[in-house]
Amino acid sequence: MSAQPKPMRIELPGVGPVQVRALDPETDAVTLHDWLSRDYARFWGMQGKTLEEVRDKYRGLLAAGHEEMAIALDERSGRPLFIFMAYDPRHDLLQRFYTVKPGDRGFHVLMGPPGQDPVPALTFHAFRTIARWIFRDPTVSRLVGEPDIRNRKVLARLVQTGFEFGSVVHLPHKTALMIYMSRERHQALQDGMPPPNGPVPLSDRAVKLHMLVGRIGRKLGIYERNW
């Protein structure tokens, strides 16, 4: 991974000024632990962990040097909005399920829990912000990701954000849809509020079929199993 990026300030439509900075496990562990302990974050596999276990986990990830984490905060209130991780797919399980290209960078995002003052289209703005942050590294030429195929709300936001979809992959812990965004596509996108909803690439019937194939494949050992 490249050297730790400097903080970035962005004016988000409908949100206001947002500061993005590198996440510090020492000072941000309380926020991480709170969010990861909630039901909506169960796929991160950190529920039931203590504060110190969460801190140690992310200390280790950052020390390995293949990942970076950042946090976005409302500049006026200091409220954390979302946290994201960028990683090198060459050092991740994902590299066994798609053809990694030079300059690929994967990412995961953890949105903050819903508050009393919801931010309009925050997930859309989060994806745009993540792309801007990661593409500041000149060695990155493409973003890649693997959202769960059942998460239709996120898939719809990814369409709005400008991501293109690839194939369905059966990972050990989920059935996912590969997503991609090239640097050139990112640079061609316009800032502003999200465009109208685009079509989600998989029908409900297709999702059910892929989920069934994944379950059967894991039971038979065709796909690695890691529940």
ZIQUIRA-V49411 format. One record per residue. N is the residue number from 0. SS is DSSP state (H for helix, E for strand, - for the rest). OMEGA is omega in radians with two decimals (* if undefined). Layout:
n: (N:N)
ss: (SS:SS)
omega: (OMEGA:OMEGA)
This chain:
n: (0:1:2:3:4:5:6:7:8:9:10:11:12:13:14:15:16:17:18:19:20:21:22:23:24:25:26:27:28:29:30:31:32:33:34:35:36:37:38:39:40:41:42:43:44:45:46:47:48:49:50:51:52:53:54:55:56:57:58:59:60:61:62:63:64:65:66:67:68:69:70:71:72:73:74:75:76:77:78:79:80:81:82:83:84:85:86:87:88:89:90:91:92:93:94:95:96:97:98:99:100:101:102:103:104:105:106:107:108:109:110:111:112:113:114:115:116:117:118:119:120:121:122:123:124:125:126:127:128:129:130:131:132:133:134:135:136:137:138:139:140:141:142:143:144:145:146:147:148:149:150:151:152:153:154:155:156:157:158:159:160:161:162:163:164:165:166:167:168:169:170:171:172:173:174:175:176:177:178:179:180:181:182:183:184:185:186:187:188:189:190:191:192:193:194:195:196:197:198:199:200:201:202:203:204:205:206:207:208:209:210:211:212:213:214:215:216:217:218:219:220:221:222:223:224:225:226)
ss: (-:-:-:-:-:-:-:E:E:E:E:E:-:-:-:E:E:E:E:E:E:E:-:-:H:H:H:H:H:H:H:H:H:H:H:H:-:-:H:H:H:H:H:H:-:-:-:-:-:-:H:H:H:H:H:H:H:H:H:H:H:H:H:H:-:-:E:E:E:E:E:E:E:E:-:-:-:-:-:E:E:E:E:E:E:E:E:-:H:H:H:-:H:H:H:H:-:-:-:-:-:-:-:E:E:E:E:E:E:E:E:-:-:-:-:-:-:-:-:-:-:H:H:H:H:H:H:H:H:H:H:H:H:H:-:-:-:-:-:-:-:E:E:E:E:E:E:E:-:-:-:H:H:H:H:H:H:H:H:H:H:-:-:E:E:E:E:E:E:E:-:-:-:-:E:E:E:E:E:E:E:E:H:H:H:H:H:H:-:-:-:-:-:-:-:-:-:-:-:-:-:-:-:H:H:H:H:H:H:H:H:H:H:H:H:H:H:H:H:H:-:-:-:-:-:-:-)
omega: (3.13:3.09:-3.08:-3.12:3.06:3.08:-3.11:3.13:-3.10:3.01:-3.08:3.11:3.13:-3.11:-3.06:-3.10:3.13:3.06:3.05:3.13:3.08:3.12:3.12:-3.12:-3.12:-3.07:-3.07:-3.08:-3.14:3.09:3.12:-3.10:3.12:-3.08:-3.08:3.14:-3.06:-3.03:-3.08:-3.13:-3.03:-3.11:3.07:3.03:-3.09:3.11:-3.14:3.12:3.09:3.10:-3.11:3.09:3.09:3.13:-3.13:3.13:-3.06:2.93:-3.11:3.14:-3.12:3.14:-3.14:3.03:-3.14:-3.08:2.96:3.12:3.14:3.14:3.11:-3.09:2.96:-3.02:-3.07:-3.08:-3.06:-3.09:3.04:-3.10:3.11:3.10:3.10:-3.14:3.01:-3.05:3.10:-3.08:3.12:-3.13:-3.09:3.09:-3.07:-3.08:3.09:-3.01:3.04:-3.12:-3.13:3.09:3.09:3.13:3.08:3.04:3.10:3.11:2.99:3.13:3.06:3.14:3.06:3.14:3.13:3.14:3.13:-3.14:-3.07:-3.14:-3.12:3.04:-3.05:-3.13:3.06:-3.13:3.12:3.14:3.11:-3.13:3.12:3.13:3.13:-3.14:-3.05:-3.11:3.00:3.06:-3.07:3.13:-3.12:3.12:-3.11:2.99:3.08:3.10:-3.09:3.09:3.08:-3.07:3.12:-3.06:-3.02:3.12:3.12:3.11:3.11:3.11:3.12:3.06:3.14:-3.06:3.09:3.10:3.05:-3.03:3.09:-3.05:3.01:3.11:3.13:3.10:-3.13:-3.04:3.14:2.99:-2.94:3.09:3.13:3.08:-3.09:2.94:3.12:3.07:-3.12:3.12:3.11:-3.10:-3.13:-3.10:3.12:3.06:3.11:3.12:-3.06:3.04:3.11:3.13:3.03:-3.12:3.03:-2.93:-3.08:3.06:3.09:-3.14:-3.14:3.11:3.14:3.14:3.14:3.11:3.10:3.11:3.14:-3.13:-3.14:-3.13:3.13:3.13:-3.13:-3.14:3.10:3.05:3.11:-3.11:-3.13:-3.02:*)
